[in-house]
Amino acid sequence: MRHVIIGNGPAGVTAAETIRKHRPGDEIVLIGDEPGPPYSRMAIPYLLAGDIERSGTRLRKSSSHFDALGIKQVEGRVKSVSAARRLVGMASGESIEFDKCLIASGSLPQSPPIPGLDSDLVQACWTLADADRIMALAKPGARVLQMGAGFIGCIILESLVRRGVKLTVVEMGDRMVPRMMGEGAGGMIRAWCEKKGVRVLVGTRVEALEAGAPLRAKLSDGFSEDFDLVIQATGVRPSIGFLADSSIKCDRGVLVDEAQMTSADGIYAAGDCAEAFDAATNTRVVSAIQPNAVEQARVAAMNMAGHPTSSRGVTQINVLDTLGLVSTSFGQWQGVDGGERAELSDPEGFRYLCLEFKDDVLIGANSVGMTDHVGVLRNLIEGHVRLGPWKDRLLADPTQLMEAYLARAQSQADWQGRARGTAKA
């Protein structure tokens, strides 16, 4: 049996290794669209900061790793997938036959419609080639404009600060990290960055970039400034354009079931390109974080290998370190209509906690500078733990999370255990 995996990032590599473990005699083809061995995009900021060498970005350190496992690597761009003909079409004109296929094509950077974005001084931060160009331009003292202060942007900005540039960050939203942080948390992250010497302009966008060296950026606040480098960190989207003419159903991402299988039999999807069910929000989401990608890939690979396995669903968790300040976002952090909120804020100490409730269940949270109870927050939200009287105690004092968890989660587990025992009897 031949398994073809589209994408050689963390999801693709995990799937290939999992299939090999359970199907030692099968053929495995791993397709990547960049030269060189598989690497982690999440390692690029560490490369920019000088923490690791280029080899440190590799997902597997041995150059013979994939050969030793009998995993064939193919370099090239996929242009189509035919479920009926069981073919992956390549831009080179080649076709690769498959019995089972995994789509793990990841994400692509989004480009806003800004005149002048095609300048050589405008750079995404997505590939190793991008990193090379950034390192050539982001010299100490260079004037750098970063467009976007989302999750990826906040990771990139730290590496730029450590390179000694003069950094300005522009964010269209009214706060930093607007897609994972509320006003209180996002505002605190902004204050922290400004304390560390980063200029942050929120509620601002770049309207145009005028050609030249340096580039002149026209901002929506009416001002224009010169920059030696512009970093594009304006979000990502699932890389699924090659499926446009296929029978595989897509919405924002590739739609998958609990086995990570698509609408086409024997074709699976995992990682940033997959749209899966999120039990915490009761909706389908694209969750572009590596732990989810790896777990989805494992589930898909087990099913491809003939071992039925179900996904536990997407975990909507983000943990972000911005210049040493750790923040987290869980579940429905923005709250729901009719819900209740508990909020604790210590601006001087850069500590913040916001809990969102629906009835007596914790459904979402934001935290900044408070890492003690990250595991507790996750377990309460994912476990849909009914808090009972502890909800009112948390509304009065959100720091009582551990006490609430020990009191209610254990009680709920005991009740569920007794219910299962009764059912068996």
N, C-alpha and C positions, 0 to 999 in steps of 0.2 A: 504494500500500500504506500502511496506517495502523499505526504503532507506538505503543502506549500504555505509558507508563512510570509505575508506581505508586511514588511516592517521589521527592522532589526534593533529596535530600542529595547528597553527593559521588558516590555510585554512580549515582544517577539522572541527574545532570547530565552525568557522564562518558559514560554510555550515549547520551544524547540527542545530544551533540556528535559522538560517534563515528559514530552512524548517519547524521547529517546529512552528515558528510564523505564517506561512501561511498554514500549514497542521496540525492542532492540534490533529487530530485523527490518523495520520499515525505512523507507527513503524519506529524508527530510530536506527540504529546500528553504533556505532563509534568504529573503530578498531585501536588500538595502539600497537606497538611492544616493548614498554618498560614498566616496572612496575611503578606504581604510577600514579597520576593524570596528565592530559595534561599540558605541560609546553612550554615555549618559549626558543628555542636555543639561541636567541639573548640576553637572560638574563644571560647566563652562564658567559660571561666576567665580568659582574657586581657582580656575586657571587664570582668569583675568586678574584676580587679586594676588596671584603669585603663590598661592598655598600649595598648588600641585603642578607637576610637569604635565605635558601633553599626554603622556602615557597614563597618567592618573585618571584621565576621563574614561578610559576603557572599561567596559562592563566586565570583561574577563581578562586577566593580566597575561596569561600565557598565549603566545602567538599561535600555538598549535592546538588550542583548546577545542575549537570547533571541528578541526580535522580529526582529532583524537576521538571525538564523539560521532564521527561519520555524518556531520551536518554540512551539507553543501551550501556555500555562500555564493549568491549571485548579486552583482552590482548592476543596477539599472532602474529606470522609472517605469512603474506599472501604469498602463493606460486603460485597461479594461479587465473585467472579470465576467466570464460567461458561466452561469450556474448550469445551464442546459448542456453545454459542450464540455464542461469541466476544464476550462482553460483560463489561464491568466495571460493576458496580452501585454507585451512589453513595448515601450516606445521604440525600441530597436527593430521591431518587426517580429521578434521571436515570440513564440507561444510556449507556455509551460503547462503541461497537463497535471491535473491533481485528482486525488480521490477525496481528500479532505482539505479544506483551506481555512486559514485564519487571517482575518483582516486586522492588522495591528499597525495601521499606517500613521497613527498619532495625530498631531496637530500641525497647523501652519500659522505663521504670524499674520495678523490682520493689518491691512494698510489703509489708513484713512484717506479720503479724497482731498489731498493737500497738494497744490501746485508746487513743484520743485522737489517732490519726494524722491525723484530718481537721481538726485545728485550723488556723486561719489562720497560726499561727506555725510550722507545719511546712511545709517547702518542699523539693521536688525541685530539681535543678539540671540541667534537660534542655532547656528551651526558652528563647527570648528573653524570653517573659513571665515565666518563672521567674526569670531573671536580674534583671529589673526589680524583682520583689518582694524578692529577696535584697538588692539594693543599697539598697532603702528601709529594711531592717531591720538590715543588718550594718554598723552605724556603729562608729567607733572606741570601744573599751571595751565593746562589747556582748558579753554572755555567749552563746556559740554552742556548741551541741552538734552534732557531726557523727556520724551513724550510718553506719559503714562505712569501712574503710580499705583498700579494694581499689584497682585501677588508677585508676578514675575518681575515687574518693575522695581519693587522693593528689594528683591534679591540682587538685581543688577546694580542698583544704586550703591550698595555697600562696596562692591568690587571697584566701582568708579571712584568712590571716596578714598579707598585705600590706594588707588593709583595716583592720588594727589591732584586730581583735577579740580577746577572750579565749577561746581555742579549746580545747575538749575533744573528743577523737576516741574513739569507742567501737567496738571490733571484736570480733565474736563468736569469731573464730578465735584461735589461740594466738600469732599474729604479724601484722604488717602485710602486706598484699598476699598473703594465703595461697594464692590461686589461681595465682600466678605465681612465688612465691618460697618457698624452703625456710626452715627455722628459722634458719640462720645469716644469710642475706641479709635476711629479714624482720625479725629482731631488730636488725640493724644499722641498718636504715631507721628503726625505732622509736627507737633511741638517738639518731639524728641529729635526728629531729623534736623529741624532748624537749630536746635541746641548744639547739634553735632556739626553745624556749619553748612548744611545743605539749604539752598534757597528753594522753597516750595510755593508754587502758585496754583491754588485750587480754583475751580470755577473758571478756568482759563483754557483756551485751546490755541494751537498754532494755525493761523489762517493761510499762511503762504511762506515758502522758503525761496529767497532770491538767490540765484546762482552766483557763485564766486567763491573765493577762498580768502577770508572766512565767508560762511553762509550768513545771510541776514534773515532772521526769523521775524515775521510779523505776527504779533500776538493779538488776541481778541480784546485785550484791555487797551489797545490803541498804541502800545509801545512796539518798537522794533529794536532788536539787538543782534550783535554779531556773535557767531559761535564757530569754533574750530571743528566740532563734531556734533551731530545730532543722532541720538539713539532712539530708535523706534521700538517702544514697548507698549503698544496699544492693543494688546490682547491677542488671543489665538482663536482658531476655529478648527473643527475636525477636518482632517485631510481625507475627504471622500469624493472629490471631484471625479475620479476615475470610475465611480459607480453610477454616474448620471444616466447611462444608457443600459444599466443592468436591471435585472428583475428583483434585486435585493432592496428591500424597503428601508428608506432612510427618512428621518425628519431632520432634526439638527445634527444628529449623528446616526450611525447604523443601529437600527432597532434590534435588540436582542432579548431572548427569553432568559429564564433562570439558569439554563445550561450554557448561556452565552451564544446560542445559535441564532442566526439571522432568519429571515423569512425563507431562505433557500436551504434545503436539506443538505447537511454536511458542510455548510459554510458558516463560520463563526466569526465573532468580532470581540475585541478586547482593548482596553486602554482608552486613550483620549478620543479615539474616533467612535467609540461605542456609546449608545444611549441606553442606559439601564435603569431599572426600578430602584427608587430610593424609599425605603420603608419609613424613614423619619418624616418625609414630606408627602408621602403617598403619591409621588409623581415620577415620571421618567426624567433623568438628568444625564448630562455629560459631565463626568467628574474627572477633570484633568489633573489628577495627582497620582504620583508613582505607586503608593501602596495599593490603591484601587486597581491600577493597571496590572500590577503583578498578580494580584489575587484573581482578577478576571481572566488573565492569561492561563493561570494554573487550572481554573475550572474548565475553560475551553479545551485546554490540552488533555485533561483527563477524559473528557467526553470524546474528543477526537481519537484517543487511544482505546476507547471502548469501555471506559469505567464511568458509568453514569454519576454525575456530580452536579449539585445545585449551588448556585451563587447565593451568598448570604445577603446580597443586595449591595448597593453603593453606600459607602460611608461618607457623608458630607462633613469632612473634617479638614481644616487647614491650620497648620502650625507654621508661623512665620517669624523669622528672626531678622529684624531690621536694625542694623548697626548696634546689635547687642540687646535690643528690646524685643522680648518674645511675646507674640500675640497669638490668640487662637480664635477659631470660628467653628461652631458646631451647629448642625441641623438648621432649623428655621430661626436663625439668629435675628432676623428682622421682625419676628413675632407674627401673630395672626389676629384677625379681627375678633374682638371679644376676649382676647387673652389678657394676661396680667404680666407685669414686669417688675423685677427687682434690680436696682442699680446701685452700684457703689463706685465712687470716683475719688481718687486722690491725685490731683494734677501735679502737685509738687513732687510726690514720690513716684509718679508715672505708674500708678496702679489703678486698674479699672476692671470691673466685673459687671456684666449685665446678663440676667437670667430671664428667659421667656417661657411662660406657662400657658398651656391650654387645659382648662379645668385643673386637675391636680397632677398633671404630668409636665415635666420639664421637656420642652420641645426644641430649644435652641439656646445658644449662649455666645457671648463675646467676652474675651478677657485680654488684658494687657498687663504685662509685668507680674502676673500671678500664675505660676506654673505648678503649684503644689497639688492641685486637684484636677489636672487634665484628664487623667484616667477615670476619675469619678464622674466628671461631666459627660464623658463619652458613654460610660456604662449606664448612667441614668437616662440619657437621651435615646441611645440605641435599644435599651431594655424596656422603654415605655413604662418605667416604674411609676406606679401610683403612689404619690407622696402622702396622701391623706392630710392629717394635721400638720405634717412637716412642710407643706407648701406655705402656710401662713408664717411659719417660723423662718423660712427662707426669704419670704417677702420682707420680713423685718430685719433679717441679718443674712445676706447671701453667703457669708463666709462659713455658714454651718453645713456646707455641702457634704463633708465626710460623715458627720453625724447623721444627716438625713439618709445618706446612702446605706450606712451600716444598719440603720433602723428599718428602712423600708425595703431595700433590695433583698436583704436576707429574709425578711418576712414574706415577700412575694415569691422568692425561690422556694421557701418551705411550703407555701400554699400550693404552688404549681406541682411540687413533688407529691404532696398528699393527693392532689387531684388526679395525677397520673396513676398513683397507686390504686385509687378508688376505681378508676376506669379499667385497670387491668383485672381487679378483683371481680 
